[in-house]
């Protein structure tokens, strides 16, 4: 079987995110939903669900979950964590998704929205969310901070050596455009002891919170609250009144 860059990224995604405390994230999101939603939230749609680690934990808390992602490999790993089939995994582009009925909460985690560098597409996401979100429901997403892009990532080189693959990361951040480009190279270990090489770019854009609020307001969503646990990431909660 031949693999491409995104297949390899999906295959090693959880290991690359091994420092993420998924139970803490699930508890945090559950708390934000209960704090800011003015309705009893039963249904959640996760935009850019990736390998679904947090969704599985939220499903265990009793939520009915739909996970949407455009990467088939990510969804394959997500569904493997859901042997009972509690979650609906849907292969779609989050900038133009469809769901069969309205829901009580939308999530978009791990700076997924920052990867939408086309502002027209990002505005379309807010409009889609607003159209499908029940009144009193919330849209919760996190975005990376300017400090994270300028200082933590910056124009640096990162190197990680795992048991069965090695990752080389060349980062470039353009302060004028707010565009961050991560040039990733995977060296994956084969059974014969040799390595295969896979190259690809991950691009993100820094959006000031005022710009995001303006987009959301134009779509009929109102800022209900924010949460920053550190200087690297901010959670934003919007409500549809």
C-alpha positions in Angstrom: 0.0 0.0 0.0 1.3 3.4 -1.0 1.0 6.3 1.5 1.0 10.0 1.0 1.9 12.8 3.4 -1.6 13.2 4.9 -1.9 9.4 5.4 1.4 9.5 7.4 0.3 12.6 9.3 -2.9 10.8 10.3 -1.0 7.6 11.2 1.2 9.5 13.7 -1.1 12.3 14.7 -2.0 11.0 18.2 1.7 10.3 19.0 2.6 13.9 17.9 -0.2 15.2 20.2 0.8 12.9 23.1 1.2 15.9 25.5 -2.4 16.8 25.0 -4.5 16.0 28.1 -7.7 14.8 26.4 -9.7 14.1 29.6 -8.9 17.6 30.7 -10.0 19.0 27.4 -13.3 17.0 27.5 -14.0 18.3 31.1 -13.1 21.8 30.1 -15.4 21.8 27.0 -18.2 20.1 29.1 -17.9 22.9 31.6 -17.9 25.7 28.9 -21.0 24.2 27.3 -22.9 24.0 30.6 -21.7 27.5 31.6 -22.6 29.4 28.4 -25.4 27.4 26.7 -28.9 28.6 27.6 -30.4 25.3 26.5 -29.7 21.8 27.6 -27.0 20.7 25.1 -27.5 17.2 23.9 -26.0 17.2 20.3 -22.5 18.3 19.3 -20.9 18.6 15.8 -17.1 18.8 15.8 -15.6 20.5 12.8 -12.2 19.2 12.0 -12.5 16.3 14.4 -9.2 14.7 13.4 -8.7 11.3 15.2 -11.6 12.0 17.5 -9.9 11.5 20.9 -11.9 14.3 22.6 -15.1 13.4 20.9 -15.0 9.8 22.2 -14.7 11.2 25.8 -17.6 13.7 25.2 -19.7 10.8 23.9 -19.0 9.0 27.2 -20.4 12.0 29.0 -23.7 11.4 27.2 -23.5 13.8 24.2 -24.6 12.7 20.8 -21.6 13.5 18.5 -21.0 14.1 14.8 -17.4 14.4 13.8 -16.6 16.0 10.5 -13.2 15.9 8.8 -11.9 16.1 5.2 -9.1 13.6 5.9 -10.2 10.0 5.4 -7.2 8.7 7.3 -8.0 10.8 10.3 -11.6 9.4 10.3 -10.3 5.9 10.0 -8.4 6.3 13.2 -11.3 8.1 14.9 -13.7 5.3 14.1 -11.3 2.7 15.5 -11.6 4.4 18.9 -15.4 4.1 18.6 -16.1 0.4 18.3 -19.7 0.7 19.5 -20.4 3.2 16.8 -21.7 5.9 19.2 -20.4 8.7 17.0 -21.3 9.6 13.4 -18.0 10.2 11.5 -18.6 12.2 8.3 -16.1 12.8 5.5 -16.7 16.5 4.5 -15.0 19.8 3.9 -15.7 21.9 7.0 -15.9 25.0 4.9 -19.0 23.6 3.1 -20.5 20.9 5.3 -24.1 19.7 5.6 -25.7 17.9 8.5 -29.2 16.4 8.6 -30.6 18.6 11.4 -29.7 21.4 13.7 -27.6 20.8 16.8 -27.0 22.4 20.2 -23.2 22.9 20.0 -20.4 23.2 17.5 -16.8 22.6 18.4 -13.6 23.2 16.4 -10.5 22.2 18.3 -6.7 22.4 18.1 -6.6 25.6 16.1 -8.5 24.1 13.2 -9.9 27.5 12.2 -6.4 28.9 12.0 -5.8 26.5 9.1 -8.6 28.2 7.1 -6.4 30.9 5.6 -9.1 32.0 3.1 -11.2 34.6 5.0 -14.2 34.0 2.7 -14.1 30.3 3.6 -13.8 31.1 7.3 -16.8 33.5 7.1 -18.7 30.7 5.4 -18.0 28.4 8.3 -19.5 30.9 10.7 -22.5 31.3 8.5 -23.0 27.5 8.3 -22.6 27.1 12.0 -25.2 29.9 12.7 -27.6 28.3 10.2 -27.4 24.9 11.9 -27.1 25.9 15.5 -30.2 25.9 17.7 -31.0 29.2 19.5 -29.3 29.2 22.8 -26.6 26.8 21.6 -22.9 27.6 21.5 -19.9 27.4 19.1 -16.7 26.8 21.0 -13.3 26.9 19.2 -9.7 27.6 20.1 -7.2 29.8 18.3 -3.4 30.1 18.7 -2.1 33.4 20.0 0.3 35.8 18.4 2.9 34.8 21.0 2.7 31.2 20.0 3.4 32.0 16.4 6.0 34.7 16.9 7.9 33.3 19.8 7.2 29.6 20.3 7.2 28.7 16.6 8.8 31.7 14.9 11.5 30.9 12.4 12.7 27.9 14.2 13.6 24.3 13.4 12.1 21.4 15.5 13.2 17.8 15.6 11.5 14.8 17.2 12.7 11.2 17.1 10.0 8.7 17.9 10.2 4.9 18.0 9.1 4.3 14.4 9.4 7.7 12.8 11.4 10.9 12.9 9.9 14.3 12.3 11.7 17.4 11.1 9.8 20.7 11.3 11.0 23.9 9.6 8.9 26.8 10.6 8.4 30.2 9.0 6.1 33.0 10.4 5.4 36.1 8.3 4.5 38.9 10.7 3.1 41.1 7.9 0.6 38.6 6.6 0.1 36.5 9.8 0.8 33.4 7.8 2.7 30.5 9.5 4.1 27.8 7.3 5.3 24.5 8.8 7.4 22.4 6.4 7.2 18.9 7.8 9.3 16.0 6.8 8.5 12.5 8.1 11.0 9.6 8.0 9.1 6.5 8.7 10.7 3.2 9.6 10.1 0.2 7.2 10.2 -3.4 8.2 13.6 -3.8 6.4 15.2 -1.1 8.6 15.2 1.5 5.9 13.2 4.8 6.0 10.6 6.3 3.7 10.4 10.1 3.4 7.2 12.1 3.2 7.1 15.9 2.8 4.2 18.4 3.3 3.3 21.8 4.5 0.8 22.9 7.1 -0.3 26.5 6.8 -2.0 28.6 9.5 -3.1 32.2 9.8 -3.2 34.4 12.8 -6.6 36.1 13.2 -6.9 38.9 15.8 -9.8 38.2 18.1 -11.5 41.4 16.9 -11.6 40.1 13.4 -13.1 36.7 14.5 -15.7 38.5 16.5 -16.7 40.6 13.5 -17.0 37.5 11.3 -19.1 35.8 14.0 -21.3 38.8 14.6 -22.0 39.1 10.9 -23.2 35.5 11.0 -25.5 36.2 13.9 -23.3 34.8 16.7 -22.5 36.8 19.9 -19.3 36.4 22.0 -20.3 34.9 25.3 -16.9 34.3 26.9 -13.2 33.5 26.4 -10.7 31.3 28.3 -7.0 31.3 28.2 -5.2 28.6 30.2 -1.8 29.8 29.0 -0.3 32.3 26.5 -0.4 29.9 23.6 -4.1 29.3 23.0 -7.4 31.0 23.6 -10.8 29.3 23.7 -13.7 31.4 22.4 -17.4 30.8 23.1 -20.1 32.2 20.8 -23.8 31.9 21.4 -26.7 32.0 19.0 -29.4 34.0 20.7 
